[in-house]
Amino acid sequence: MNLVDLTKQFSDDDKAREFLEKKRWPGGPICPHCGLEGEAYKLNPTENGKTHVRKGVWKCAGCRKEFTVTVGTIFEDSKIPLHKWLIAFHLLCSSKKGMSAHQLHRMLGITYKSAWFMAHRIRYAMAQEPLSSKLPGILEIDETYIGGKLRTGPHATKPSERPQDRKAGIDNKAPVVSVLQRGGRVQSTHVEKVTAKNLKPVIEQMVAENAIMMTDDSSVLESASGTRQHYRVNHSAEEYVRHENGLCITTNGVEGYFSILKRGVNGVYHHWSKKYLHRYLSEFDFRYNARKISDGERAELAIKGVNGKRLMLRDSSAASPKNN
């Protein structure tokens, strides 16, 4: 299904609600209050107006509580029409470098603030569950830095401030570490600082003991790899690919992922706050991991992630990194 088909099929909330009910409850409605499946019945307004219910309300035969398909999801209590939510899912899932809140605001006819929070809730639905097992095989691991250029020169400080010592070019940037399984998935993490102390827990959590690690010539990653088999390419000597022991030793795969990430920052979003960086990483990780399926299938996969997730505006920056 492409965007034209989507707008035709989901021209109103009734059709969008029916679609969401089929995707969320393939075996029949499930009560979010008691968990009873297939025992709820739909409440419909009567002609004489005795039953005052809105469309889409179900009642559980077990606990006798009412609910809709949006209860317990990112859609709950949203004033935005449901069909606009589904279109927004498709737009974010089909745009390789993302879509800004301003663009969603213009295309969907909603306020900028609503579009901004809607996009963050969709990114929350895209967030990957913790790995059930460590990644085996060949893993490319590298770090990149998200942020603008550091201001230098005579106008770099504010009036009445003492010019500081010369800073490194990455002092104002946010470090991101990505673990990419060759031919598989990628998972990115924001750390406060690229040190062996911060990277070791990331590698211990994601990388299997029998995995083959491929990195650049960073001494930090060398000390964090432990006893795992580890190959390095020397970028400082302009070495990017070499073949050894029947293996293609390179980090070009994870570098390619970083190129998409950077084009999204520079060309679409322009700036990511450290406060919300983990949300944007969830978005780019999700699209990369679902790159081999169609846009419609990718959107449906993201919609399946809404179950059991609520995100309030005050909690939108939750799950920020705690590494030092």
HELIX and SHEET records of a PDB file:
HELIX    1   1 LEU A    3  GLN A    9  1                                   7    
HELIX    2   2 ASP A   13  ARG A   24  1                                  12    
HELIX    3   3 LEU A   82  SER A   94  1                                  13    
HELIX    4   4 ALA A  101  LEU A  108  1                                   8    
HELIX    5   5 TYR A  112  MET A  126  1                                  15    
HELIX    6   6 ALA A  196  MET A  206  1                                  11    
HELIX    7   7 SER A  219  ALA A  224  1                                   6    
HELIX    8   8 HIS A  235  ALA A  237  5                                   3    
HELIX    9   9 ASN A  252  GLY A  264  1                                  13    
HELIX   10  10 VAL A  265  TYR A  269  3                                   5    
HELIX   11  11 LEU A  277  ASN A  289  1                                  13    
HELIX   12  12 ASP A  295  ILE A  303  1                                   9    
HELIX   13  13 LYS A  304  VAL A  306  5                                   3    
HELIX   14  14 LEU A  313  ASP A  315  5                                   3    
SHEET    1   A 3 ALA A  40  LYS A  42  0                                        
SHEET    2   A 3 TRP A  58  CYS A  60 -1                                        
SHEET    3   A 3 GLU A  66  PHE A  67 -1                                        
SHEET    1   B 5 VAL A 186  HIS A 190  0                                        
SHEET    2   B 5 ALA A 174  GLN A 181 -1                                        
SHEET    3   B 5 ILE A 138  ILE A 146 -1                                        
SHEET    4   B 5 ILE A 212  THR A 215  1                                        
SHEET    5   B 5 GLN A 229  ARG A 232  1                                        
SHEET    1   C 2 VAL A 241  GLU A 244  0                                        
SHEET    2   C 2 LEU A 247  THR A 250 -1                                        
END                                                                             
